[in-house]
Amino acid sequence: MTMAPFVTDPELTRPVFARLRTWRDRWEREFGIGLPQLSMGMSNDYPVAIEEGATWVRLGTALFGSRPKWRPQIEERWEP
């Protein structure tokens, strides 16, 4: 699993995804094991991740929209 840096141009994430695929392929050969899943890509870059071999992508924002901006909550103390 990998997450590429968040950038406005998804094409800039390609080297990150290609590197993970290369490592996965190497580990399969060297250790004689099957690693069929590649979890990489999020809503902003998933097409590039799929082109680079992703089998799992995370699409939260694409499906549910942006999250509200996080604001710290002030913890209230409860005293009996």
PDB file of N, CA, C and O in Angstrom:
ATOM      1  N   MET A   1       0.853  -1.179   0.000  1.00  0.00           N
ATOM      2  CA  MET A   1       0.000   0.000   0.000  1.00  0.00           C
ATOM      3  C   MET A   1       0.892   1.234   0.000  1.00  0.00           C
ATOM      4  O   MET A   1       1.914   1.293   0.685  1.00  0.00           O
ATOM      5  N   THR A   2       0.474   2.214  -0.788  1.00  0.00           N
ATOM      6  CA  THR A   2       1.174   3.490  -0.763  1.00  0.00           C
ATOM      7  C   THR A   2       0.191   4.618  -1.010  1.00  0.00           C
ATOM      8  O   THR A   2      -0.861   4.437  -1.623  1.00  0.00           O
ATOM      9  N   MET A   3       0.560   5.762  -0.526  1.00  0.00           N
ATOM     10  CA  MET A   3      -0.174   6.986  -0.804  1.00  0.00           C
ATOM     11  C   MET A   3       0.830   7.967  -1.383  1.00  0.00           C
ATOM     12  O   MET A   3       1.852   8.265  -0.764  1.00  0.00           O
ATOM     13  N   ALA A   4       0.537   8.461  -2.560  1.00  0.00           N
ATOM     14  CA  ALA A   4       1.415   9.441  -3.191  1.00  0.00           C
ATOM     15  C   ALA A   4       1.160  10.817  -2.576  1.00  0.00           C
ATOM     16  O   ALA A   4       0.106  11.042  -1.982  1.00  0.00           O
ATOM     17  N   PRO A   5       2.101  11.723  -2.711  1.00  0.00           N
ATOM     18  CA  PRO A   5       1.866  13.091  -2.235  1.00  0.00           C
ATOM     19  C   PRO A   5       0.645  13.687  -2.933  1.00  0.00           C
ATOM     20  O   PRO A   5       0.376  13.382  -4.095  1.00  0.00           O
ATOM     21  N   PHE A   6      -0.082  14.529  -2.226  1.00  0.00           N
ATOM     22  CA  PHE A   6      -1.243  15.196  -2.816  1.00  0.00           C
ATOM     23  C   PHE A   6      -0.741  16.344  -3.689  1.00  0.00           C
ATOM     24  O   PHE A   6      -0.143  17.300  -3.197  1.00  0.00           O
ATOM     25  N   VAL A   7      -0.995  16.231  -4.986  1.00  0.00           N
ATOM     26  CA  VAL A   7      -0.566  17.256  -5.940  1.00  0.00           C
ATOM     27  C   VAL A   7      -1.721  17.573  -6.873  1.00  0.00           C
ATOM     28  O   VAL A   7      -2.640  16.769  -7.028  1.00  0.00           O
ATOM     29  N   THR A   8      -1.677  18.746  -7.496  1.00  0.00           N
ATOM     30  CA  THR A   8      -2.762  19.126  -8.397  1.00  0.00           C
ATOM     31  C   THR A   8      -2.696  18.385  -9.725  1.00  0.00           C
ATOM     32  O   THR A   8      -3.725  18.193 -10.373  1.00  0.00           O
ATOM     33  N   ASP A   9      -1.508  17.966 -10.139  1.00  0.00           N
ATOM     34  CA  ASP A   9      -1.353  17.214 -11.386  1.00  0.00           C
ATOM     35  C   ASP A   9      -1.154  15.741 -11.058  1.00  0.00           C
ATOM     36  O   ASP A   9      -0.066  15.352 -10.632  1.00  0.00           O
ATOM     37  N   PRO A  10      -2.188  14.905 -11.248  1.00  0.00           N
ATOM     38  CA  PRO A  10      -2.083  13.490 -10.890  1.00  0.00           C
ATOM     39  C   PRO A  10      -0.931  12.771 -11.597  1.00  0.00           C
ATOM     40  O   PRO A  10      -0.417  11.778 -11.081  1.00  0.00           O
ATOM     41  N   GLU A  11      -0.529  13.250 -12.745  1.00  0.00           N
ATOM     42  CA  GLU A  11       0.557  12.609 -13.477  1.00  0.00           C
ATOM     43  C   GLU A  11       1.860  12.604 -12.659  1.00  0.00           C
ATOM     44  O   GLU A  11       2.716  11.743 -12.861  1.00  0.00           O
ATOM     45  N   LEU A  12       2.002  13.548 -11.754  1.00  0.00           N
ATOM     46  CA  LEU A  12       3.201  13.611 -10.922  1.00  0.00           C
ATOM     47  C   LEU A  12       3.272  12.463  -9.917  1.00  0.00           C
ATOM     48  O   LEU A  12       4.322  12.228  -9.319  1.00  0.00           O
ATOM     49  N   THR A  13       2.164  11.749  -9.728  1.00  0.00           N
ATOM     50  CA  THR A  13       2.161  10.620  -8.804  1.00  0.00           C
ATOM     51  C   THR A  13       2.636   9.328  -9.464  1.00  0.00           C
ATOM     52  O   THR A  13       2.922   8.351  -8.772  1.00  0.00           O
ATOM     53  N   ARG A  14       2.720   9.312 -10.771  1.00  0.00           N
ATOM     54  CA  ARG A  14       3.071   8.085 -11.501  1.00  0.00           C
ATOM     55  C   ARG A  14       4.354   7.421 -10.991  1.00  0.00           C
ATOM     56  O   ARG A  14       4.351   6.207 -10.785  1.00  0.00           O
ATOM     57  N   PRO A  15       5.454   8.164 -10.776  1.00  0.00           N
ATOM     58  CA  PRO A  15       6.674   7.492 -10.310  1.00  0.00           C
ATOM     59  C   PRO A  15       6.502   6.782  -8.967  1.00  0.00           C
ATOM     60  O   PRO A  15       7.127   5.748  -8.735  1.00  0.00           O
ATOM     61  N   VAL A  16       5.675   7.315  -8.093  1.00  0.00           N
ATOM     62  CA  VAL A  16       5.443   6.681  -6.792  1.00  0.00           C
ATOM     63  C   VAL A  16       4.759   5.335  -6.995  1.00  0.00           C
ATOM     64  O   VAL A  16       5.169   4.334  -6.406  1.00  0.00           O
ATOM     65  N   PHE A  17       3.727   5.307  -7.818  1.00  0.00           N
ATOM     66  CA  PHE A  17       2.987   4.074  -8.061  1.00  0.00           C
ATOM     67  C   PHE A  17       3.834   3.069  -8.834  1.00  0.00           C
ATOM     68  O   PHE A  17       3.799   1.874  -8.544  1.00  0.00           O
ATOM     69  N   ALA A  18       4.582   3.542  -9.802  1.00  0.00           N
ATOM     70  CA  ALA A  18       5.447   2.648 -10.579  1.00  0.00           C
ATOM     71  C   ALA A  18       6.506   2.015  -9.681  1.00  0.00           C
ATOM     72  O   ALA A  18       6.840   0.842  -9.846  1.00  0.00           O
ATOM     73  N   ARG A  19       7.029   2.779  -8.739  1.00  0.00           N
ATOM     74  CA  ARG A  19       8.056   2.245  -7.829  1.00  0.00           C
ATOM     75  C   ARG A  19       7.490   1.121  -6.968  1.00  0.00           C
ATOM     76  O   ARG A  19       8.145   0.096  -6.777  1.00  0.00           O
ATOM     77  N   LEU A  20       6.275   1.305  -6.446  1.00  0.00           N
ATOM     78  CA  LEU A  20       5.692   0.249  -5.622  1.00  0.00           C
ATOM     79  C   LEU A  20       5.455  -1.004  -6.465  1.00  0.00           C
ATOM     80  O   LEU A  20       5.724  -2.118  -6.014  1.00  0.00           O
ATOM     81  N   ARG A  21       4.951  -0.824  -7.687  1.00  0.00           N
ATOM     82  CA  ARG A  21       4.735  -1.983  -8.555  1.00  0.00           C
ATOM     83  C   ARG A  21       6.050  -2.711  -8.825  1.00  0.00           C
ATOM     84  O   ARG A  21       6.091  -3.941  -8.812  1.00  0.00           O
ATOM     85  N   THR A  22       7.123  -1.957  -9.070  1.00  0.00           N
ATOM     86  CA  THR A  22       8.432  -2.548  -9.308  1.00  0.00           C
ATOM     87  C   THR A  22       8.907  -3.347  -8.100  1.00  0.00           C
ATOM     88  O   THR A  22       9.405  -4.463  -8.246  1.00  0.00           O
ATOM     89  N   TRP A  23       8.750  -2.770  -6.901  1.00  0.00           N
ATOM     90  CA  TRP A  23       9.134  -3.491  -5.687  1.00  0.00           C
ATOM     91  C   TRP A  23       8.295  -4.747  -5.511  1.00  0.00           C
ATOM     92  O   TRP A  23       8.823  -5.807  -5.176  1.00  0.00           O
ATOM     93  N   ARG A  24       6.997  -4.635  -5.733  1.00  0.00           N
ATOM     94  CA  ARG A  24       6.118  -5.823  -5.608  1.00  0.00           C
ATOM     95  C   ARG A  24       6.582  -6.926  -6.549  1.00  0.00           C
ATOM     96  O   ARG A  24       6.688  -8.084  -6.145  1.00  0.00           O
ATOM     97  N   ASP A  25       6.861  -6.571  -7.813  1.00  0.00           N
ATOM     98  CA  ASP A  25       7.300  -7.564  -8.788  1.00  0.00           C
ATOM     99  C   ASP A  25       8.618  -8.215  -8.354  1.00  0.00           C
ATOM    100  O   ASP A  25       8.805  -9.424  -8.496  1.00  0.00           O
ATOM    101  N   ARG A  26       9.514  -7.400  -7.828  1.00  0.00           N
ATOM    102  CA  ARG A  26      10.805  -7.914  -7.366  1.00  0.00           C
ATOM    103  C   ARG A  26      10.624  -8.890  -6.206  1.00  0.00           C
ATOM    104  O   ARG A  26      11.221  -9.966  -6.194  1.00  0.00           O
ATOM    105  N   TRP A  27       9.800  -8.508  -5.233  1.00  0.00           N
ATOM    106  CA  TRP A  27       9.577  -9.375  -4.075  1.00  0.00           C
ATOM    107  C   TRP A  27       8.920 -10.690  -4.496  1.00  0.00           C
ATOM    108  O   TRP A  27       9.245 -11.745  -3.951  1.00  0.00           O
ATOM    109  N   GLU A  28       8.006 -10.635  -5.453  1.00  0.00           N
ATOM    110  CA  GLU A  28       7.393 -11.877  -5.928  1.00  0.00           C
ATOM    111  C   GLU A  28       8.457 -12.812  -6.498  1.00  0.00           C
ATOM    112  O   GLU A  28       8.466 -14.006  -6.198  1.00  0.00           O
ATOM    113  N   ARG A  29       9.354 -12.264  -7.322  1.00  0.00           N
ATOM    114  CA  ARG A  29      10.416 -13.083  -7.923  1.00  0.00           C
ATOM    115  C   ARG A  29      11.395 -13.593  -6.866  1.00  0.00           C
ATOM    116  O   ARG A  29      11.684 -14.788  -6.805  1.00  0.00           O
ATOM    117  N   GLU A  30      11.899 -12.686  -6.041  1.00  0.00           N
ATOM    118  CA  GLU A  30      12.954 -13.050  -5.085  1.00  0.00           C
ATOM    119  C   GLU A  30      12.492 -14.012  -3.996  1.00  0.00           C
ATOM    120  O   GLU A  30      13.258 -14.871  -3.557  1.00  0.00           O
ATOM    121  N   PHE A  31      11.259 -13.873  -3.566  1.00  0.00           N
ATOM    122  CA  PHE A  31      10.773 -14.701  -2.468  1.00  0.00           C
ATOM    123  C   PHE A  31       9.829 -15.809  -2.927  1.00  0.00           C
ATOM    124  O   PHE A  31       9.381 -16.623  -2.119  1.00  0.00           O
ATOM    125  N   GLY A  32       9.529 -15.840  -4.216  1.00  0.00           N
ATOM    126  CA  GLY A  32       8.669 -16.888  -4.745  1.00  0.00           C
ATOM    127  C   GLY A  32       7.273 -16.879  -4.158  1.00  0.00           C
ATOM    128  O   GLY A  32       6.684 -17.934  -3.922  1.00  0.00           O
ATOM    129  N   ILE A  33       6.747 -15.691  -3.924  1.00  0.00           N
ATOM    130  CA  ILE A  33       5.402 -15.572  -3.344  1.00  0.00           C
ATOM    131  C   ILE A  33       4.526 -14.737  -4.273  1.00  0.00           C
ATOM    132  O   ILE A  33       5.022 -13.949  -5.079  1.00  0.00           O
ATOM    133  N   GLY A  34       3.242 -14.923  -4.147  1.00  0.00           N
ATOM    134  CA  GLY A  34       2.301 -14.115  -4.910  1.00  0.00           C
ATOM    135  C   GLY A  34       1.819 -12.937  -4.082  1.00  0.00           C
ATOM    136  O   GLY A  34       1.345 -13.106  -2.958  1.00  0.00           O
ATOM    137  N   LEU A  35       1.940 -11.778  -4.631  1.00  0.00           N
ATOM    138  CA  LEU A  35       1.425 -10.557  -3.996  1.00  0.00           C
ATOM    139  C   LEU A  35       0.479  -9.905  -5.000  1.00  0.00           C
ATOM    140  O   LEU A  35       0.846  -8.940  -5.670  1.00  0.00           O
ATOM    141  N   PRO A  36      -0.740 -10.435  -5.100  1.00  0.00           N
ATOM    142  CA  PRO A  36      -1.634 -10.010  -6.174  1.00  0.00           C
ATOM    143  C   PRO A  36      -2.261  -8.624  -6.002  1.00  0.00           C
ATOM    144  O   PRO A  36      -2.776  -8.057  -6.965  1.00  0.00           O
ATOM    145  N   GLN A  37      -2.222  -8.081  -4.798  1.00  0.00           N
ATOM    146  CA  GLN A  37      -2.894  -6.806  -4.567  1.00  0.00           C
ATOM    147  C   GLN A  37      -1.904  -5.652  -4.507  1.00  0.00           C
ATOM    148  O   GLN A  37      -0.826  -5.760  -3.922  1.00  0.00           O
ATOM    149  N   LEU A  38      -2.293  -4.561  -5.119  1.00  0.00           N
ATOM    150  CA  LEU A  38      -1.549  -3.308  -5.010  1.00  0.00           C
ATOM    151  C   LEU A  38      -2.544  -2.237  -4.596  1.00  0.00           C
ATOM    152  O   LEU A  38      -3.389  -1.833  -5.394  1.00  0.00           O
ATOM    153  N   SER A  39      -2.452  -1.783  -3.375  1.00  0.00           N
ATOM    154  CA  SER A  39      -3.342  -0.756  -2.857  1.00  0.00           C
ATOM    155  C   SER A  39      -2.649   0.593  -3.005  1.00  0.00           C
ATOM    156  O   SER A  39      -1.724   0.918  -2.260  1.00  0.00           O
ATOM    157  N   MET A  40      -3.104   1.358  -3.965  1.00  0.00           N
ATOM    158  CA  MET A  40      -2.508   2.670  -4.205  1.00  0.00           C
ATOM    159  C   MET A  40      -3.487   3.503  -5.008  1.00  0.00           C
ATOM    160  O   MET A  40      -4.232   2.984  -5.839  1.00  0.00           O
ATOM    161  N   GLY A  41      -3.477   4.801  -4.749  1.00  0.00           N
ATOM    162  CA  GLY A  41      -4.359   5.713  -5.447  1.00  0.00           C
ATOM    163  C   GLY A  41      -5.519   6.154  -4.578  1.00  0.00           C
ATOM    164  O   GLY A  41      -6.110   5.368  -3.838  1.00  0.00           O
ATOM    165  N   MET A  42      -5.827   7.438  -4.692  1.00  0.00           N
ATOM    166  CA  MET A  42      -6.955   8.013  -3.975  1.00  0.00           C
ATOM    167  C   MET A  42      -7.798   8.804  -4.974  1.00  0.00           C
ATOM    168  O   MET A  42      -7.512   8.792  -6.171  1.00  0.00           O
ATOM    169  N   SER A  43      -8.808   9.472  -4.503  1.00  0.00           N
ATOM    170  CA  SER A  43      -9.758  10.144  -5.390  1.00  0.00           C
ATOM    171  C   SER A  43      -9.099  11.060  -6.417  1.00  0.00           C
ATOM    172  O   SER A  43      -9.568  11.152  -7.551  1.00  0.00           O
ATOM    173  N   ASN A  44      -8.023  11.736  -6.036  1.00  0.00           N
ATOM    174  CA  ASN A  44      -7.427  12.706  -6.949  1.00  0.00           C
ATOM    175  C   ASN A  44      -6.457  12.081  -7.955  1.00  0.00           C
ATOM    176  O   ASN A  44      -6.099  12.732  -8.937  1.00  0.00           O
ATOM    177  N   ASP A  45      -6.023  10.834  -7.736  1.00  0.00           N
ATOM    178  CA  ASP A  45      -5.006  10.267  -8.624  1.00  0.00           C
ATOM    179  C   ASP A  45      -5.274   8.808  -9.015  1.00  0.00           C
ATOM    180  O   ASP A  45      -4.388   8.151  -9.560  1.00  0.00           O
ATOM    181  N   TYR A  46      -6.469   8.297  -8.747  1.00  0.00           N
ATOM    182  CA  TYR A  46      -6.717   6.877  -8.984  1.00  0.00           C
ATOM    183  C   TYR A  46      -6.578   6.435 -10.444  1.00  0.00           C
ATOM    184  O   TYR A  46      -6.159   5.301 -10.675  1.00  0.00           O
ATOM    185  N   PRO A  47      -6.909   7.276 -11.457  1.00  0.00           N
ATOM    186  CA  PRO A  47      -6.710   6.783 -12.828  1.00  0.00           C
ATOM    187  C   PRO A  47      -5.245   6.437 -13.114  1.00  0.00           C
ATOM    188  O   PRO A  47      -4.955   5.437 -13.770  1.00  0.00           O
ATOM    189  N   VAL A  48      -4.333   7.265 -12.621  1.00  0.00           N
ATOM    190  CA  VAL A  48      -2.899   6.991 -12.817  1.00  0.00           C
ATOM    191  C   VAL A  48      -2.521   5.724 -12.056  1.00  0.00           C
ATOM    192  O   VAL A  48      -1.782   4.890 -12.579  1.00  0.00           O
ATOM    193  N   ALA A  49      -3.011   5.568 -10.844  1.00  0.00           N
ATOM    194  CA  ALA A  49      -2.704   4.379 -10.043  1.00  0.00           C
ATOM    195  C   ALA A  49      -3.181   3.114 -10.755  1.00  0.00           C
ATOM    196  O   ALA A  49      -2.469   2.110 -10.778  1.00  0.00           O
ATOM    197  N   ILE A  50      -4.371   3.158 -11.331  1.00  0.00           N
ATOM    198  CA  ILE A  50      -4.893   1.994 -12.056  1.00  0.00           C
ATOM    199  C   ILE A  50      -4.010   1.687 -13.265  1.00  0.00           C
ATOM    200  O   ILE A  50      -3.710   0.525 -13.538  1.00  0.00           O
ATOM    201  N   GLU A  51      -3.600   2.715 -13.979  1.00  0.00           N
ATOM    202  CA  GLU A  51      -2.703   2.503 -15.122  1.00  0.00           C
ATOM    203  C   GLU A  51      -1.392   1.851 -14.679  1.00  0.00           C
ATOM    204  O   GLU A  51      -0.777   1.111 -15.446  1.00  0.00           O
ATOM    205  N   GLU A  52      -0.969   2.122 -13.455  1.00  0.00           N
ATOM    206  CA  GLU A  52       0.278   1.562 -12.941  1.00  0.00           C
ATOM    207  C   GLU A  52       0.072   0.233 -12.210  1.00  0.00           C
ATOM    208  O   GLU A  52       1.018  -0.306 -11.636  1.00  0.00           O
ATOM    209  N   GLY A  53      -1.146  -0.295 -12.227  1.00  0.00           N
ATOM    210  CA  GLY A  53      -1.380  -1.640 -11.705  1.00  0.00           C
ATOM    211  C   GLY A  53      -2.163  -1.746 -10.416  1.00  0.00           C
ATOM    212  O   GLY A  53      -2.243  -2.834  -9.845  1.00  0.00           O
ATOM    213  N   ALA A  54      -2.741  -0.669  -9.936  1.00  0.00           N
ATOM    214  CA  ALA A  54      -3.503  -0.731  -8.683  1.00  0.00           C
ATOM    215  C   ALA A  54      -4.663  -1.710  -8.803  1.00  0.00           C
ATOM    216  O   ALA A  54      -5.356  -1.759  -9.819  1.00  0.00           O
ATOM    217  N   THR A  55      -4.858  -2.483  -7.750  1.00  0.00           N
ATOM    218  CA  THR A  55      -6.017  -3.368  -7.669  1.00  0.00           C
ATOM    219  C   THR A  55      -6.993  -2.901  -6.597  1.00  0.00           C
ATOM    220  O   THR A  55      -8.138  -3.352  -6.551  1.00  0.00           O
ATOM    221  N   TRP A  56      -6.536  -1.998  -5.737  1.00  0.00           N
ATOM    222  CA  TRP A  56      -7.374  -1.383  -4.706  1.00  0.00           C
ATOM    223  C   TRP A  56      -7.122   0.120  -4.748  1.00  0.00           C
ATOM    224  O   TRP A  56      -5.972   0.557  -4.807  1.00  0.00           O
ATOM    225  N   VAL A  57      -8.185   0.903  -4.717  1.00  0.00           N
ATOM    226  CA  VAL A  57      -8.053   2.363  -4.646  1.00  0.00           C
ATOM    227  C   VAL A  57      -8.980   2.880  -3.553  1.00  0.00           C
ATOM    228  O   VAL A  57      -9.964   2.229  -3.204  1.00  0.00           O
ATOM    229  N   ARG A  58      -8.664   4.044  -3.020  1.00  0.00           N
ATOM    230  CA  ARG A  58      -9.477   4.663  -1.975  1.00  0.00           C
ATOM    231  C   ARG A  58     -10.168   5.889  -2.579  1.00  0.00           C
ATOM    232  O   ARG A  58      -9.509   6.836  -3.010  1.00  0.00           O
ATOM    233  N   LEU A  59     -11.486   5.857  -2.604  1.00  0.00           N
ATOM    234  CA  LEU A  59     -12.243   6.888  -3.313  1.00  0.00           C
ATOM    235  C   LEU A  59     -13.213   7.647  -2.412  1.00  0.00           C
ATOM    236  O   LEU A  59     -14.301   8.012  -2.858  1.00  0.00           O
ATOM    237  N   GLY A  60     -12.854   7.886  -1.191  1.00  0.00           N
ATOM    238  CA  GLY A  60     -13.768   8.548  -0.258  1.00  0.00           C
ATOM    239  C   GLY A  60     -14.281   9.886  -0.744  1.00  0.00           C
ATOM    240  O   GLY A  60     -15.493  10.100  -0.779  1.00  0.00           O
ATOM    241  N   THR A  61     -13.395  10.792  -1.120  1.00  0.00           N
ATOM    242  CA  THR A  61     -13.817  12.123  -1.560  1.00  0.00           C
ATOM    243  C   THR A  61     -14.642  12.041  -2.845  1.00  0.00           C
ATOM    244  O   THR A  61     -15.625  12.764  -2.999  1.00  0.00           O
ATOM    245  N   ALA A  62     -14.249  11.175  -3.753  1.00  0.00           N
ATOM    246  CA  ALA A  62     -14.994  11.028  -5.012  1.00  0.00           C
ATOM    247  C   ALA A  62     -16.420  10.549  -4.766  1.00  0.00           C
ATOM    248  O   ALA A  62     -17.339  10.927  -5.493  1.00  0.00           O
ATOM    249  N   LEU A  63     -16.605   9.721  -3.748  1.00  0.00           N
ATOM    250  CA  LEU A  63     -17.931   9.180  -3.456  1.00  0.00           C
ATOM    251  C   LEU A  63     -18.746  10.046  -2.503  1.00  0.00           C
ATOM    252  O   LEU A  63     -19.954  10.204  -2.682  1.00  0.00           O
ATOM    253  N   PHE A  64     -18.090  10.605  -1.494  1.00  0.00           N
ATOM    254  CA  PHE A  64     -18.808  11.289  -0.420  1.00  0.00           C
ATOM    255  C   PHE A  64     -18.588  12.797  -0.363  1.00  0.00           C
ATOM    256  O   PHE A  64     -19.219  13.483   0.441  1.00  0.00           O
ATOM    257  N   GLY A  65     -17.704  13.316  -1.203  1.00  0.00           N
ATOM    258  CA  GLY A  65     -17.415  14.747  -1.186  1.00  0.00           C
ATOM    259  C   GLY A  65     -16.330  15.081  -0.176  1.00  0.00           C
ATOM    260  O   GLY A  65     -15.850  14.225   0.566  1.00  0.00           O
ATOM    261  N   SER A  66     -15.967  16.332  -0.174  1.00  0.00           N
ATOM    262  CA  SER A  66     -14.903  16.789   0.723  1.00  0.00           C
ATOM    263  C   SER A  66     -15.370  16.771   2.166  1.00  0.00           C
ATOM    264  O   SER A  66     -16.554  16.941   2.460  1.00  0.00           O
ATOM    265  N   ARG A  67     -14.426  16.564   3.044  1.00  0.00           N
ATOM    266  CA  ARG A  67     -14.723  16.625   4.476  1.00  0.00           C
ATOM    267  C   ARG A  67     -14.793  18.080   4.904  1.00  0.00           C
ATOM    268  O   ARG A  67     -14.144  18.941   4.311  1.00  0.00           O
ATOM    269  N   PRO A  68     -15.580  18.351   5.933  1.00  0.00           N
ATOM    270  CA  PRO A  68     -15.546  19.710   6.462  1.00  0.00           C
ATOM    271  C   PRO A  68     -14.172  19.995   7.070  1.00  0.00           C
ATOM    272  O   PRO A  68     -13.486  19.088   7.541  1.00  0.00           O
ATOM    273  N   LYS A  69     -13.792  21.246   7.049  1.00  0.00           N
ATOM    274  CA  LYS A  69     -12.506  21.619   7.617  1.00  0.00           C
ATOM    275  C   LYS A  69     -12.490  21.250   9.099  1.00  0.00           C
ATOM    276  O   LYS A  69     -13.437  21.527   9.835  1.00  0.00           O
ATOM    277  N   TRP A  70     -11.401  20.625   9.515  1.00  0.00           N
ATOM    278  CA  TRP A  70     -11.274  20.185  10.895  1.00  0.00           C
ATOM    279  C   TRP A  70     -11.042  21.368  11.810  1.00  0.00           C
ATOM    280  O   TRP A  70     -10.223  22.241  11.524  1.00  0.00           O
ATOM    281  N   ARG A  71     -11.759  21.388  12.892  1.00  0.00           N
ATOM    282  CA  ARG A  71     -11.574  22.420  13.911  1.00  0.00           C
ATOM    283  C   ARG A  71     -11.442  21.724  15.251  1.00  0.00           C
ATOM    284  O   ARG A  71     -12.285  20.900  15.606  1.00  0.00           O
ATOM    285  N   PRO A  72     -10.408  22.039  15.993  1.00  0.00           N
ATOM    286  CA  PRO A  72     -10.236  21.366  17.283  1.00  0.00           C
ATOM    287  C   PRO A  72     -11.406  21.661  18.213  1.00  0.00           C
ATOM    288  O   PRO A  72     -11.920  22.779  18.259  1.00  0.00           O
ATOM    289  N   GLN A  73     -11.802  20.664  18.930  1.00  0.00           N
ATOM    290  CA  GLN A  73     -12.891  20.825  19.888  1.00  0.00           C
ATOM    291  C   GLN A  73     -12.297  21.177  21.245  1.00  0.00           C
ATOM    292  O   GLN A  73     -11.279  20.625  21.661  1.00  0.00           O
ATOM    293  N   ILE A  74     -12.942  22.089  21.909  1.00  0.00           N
ATOM    294  CA  ILE A  74     -12.523  22.434  23.263  1.00  0.00           C
ATOM    295  C   ILE A  74     -13.174  21.436  24.199  1.00  0.00           C
ATOM    296  O   ILE A  74     -14.398  21.321  24.264  1.00  0.00           O
ATOM    297  N   GLU A  75     -12.345  20.729  24.909  1.00  0.00           N
ATOM    298  CA  GLU A  75     -12.856  19.710  25.808  1.00  0.00           C
ATOM    299  C   GLU A  75     -13.407  20.373  27.064  1.00  0.00           C
ATOM    300  O   GLU A  75     -12.714  21.117  27.758  1.00  0.00           O
ATOM    301  N   GLU A  76     -14.652  20.084  27.327  1.00  0.00           N
ATOM    302  CA  GLU A  76     -15.267  20.614  28.540  1.00  0.00           C
ATOM    303  C   GLU A  76     -15.036  19.632  29.676  1.00  0.00           C
ATOM    304  O   GLU A  76     -15.174  18.421  29.502  1.00  0.00           O
ATOM    305  N   ARG A  77     -14.691  20.150  30.811  1.00  0.00           N
ATOM    306  CA  ARG A  77     -14.478  19.299  31.961  1.00  0.00           C
ATOM    307  C   ARG A  77     -15.798  19.085  32.688  1.00  0.00           C
ATOM    308  O   ARG A  77     -16.592  20.006  32.882  1.00  0.00           O
ATOM    309  N   TRP A  78     -15.989  17.878  33.065  1.00  0.00           N
ATOM    310  CA  TRP A  78     -17.187  17.556  33.849  1.00  0.00           C
ATOM    311  C   TRP A  78     -16.756  17.362  35.284  1.00  0.00           C
ATOM    312  O   TRP A  78     -15.862  16.567  35.574  1.00  0.00           O
ATOM    313  N   GLU A  79     -17.375  18.069  36.155  1.00  0.00           N
ATOM    314  CA  GLU A  79     -17.068  17.913  37.565  1.00  0.00           C
ATOM    315  C   GLU A  79     -18.358  17.620  38.309  1.00  0.00           C
ATOM    316  O   GLU A  79     -19.366  18.296  38.107  1.00  0.00           O
ATOM    317  N   PRO A  80     -18.324  16.614  39.167  1.00  0.00           N
ATOM    318  CA  PRO A  80     -19.561  16.264  39.908  1.00  0.00           C
ATOM    319  C   PRO A  80     -19.910  17.288  40.960  1.00  0.00           C
ATOM    320  O   PRO A  80     -20.911  17.138  41.659  1.00  0.00           O
TER     321      PRO A  80
END
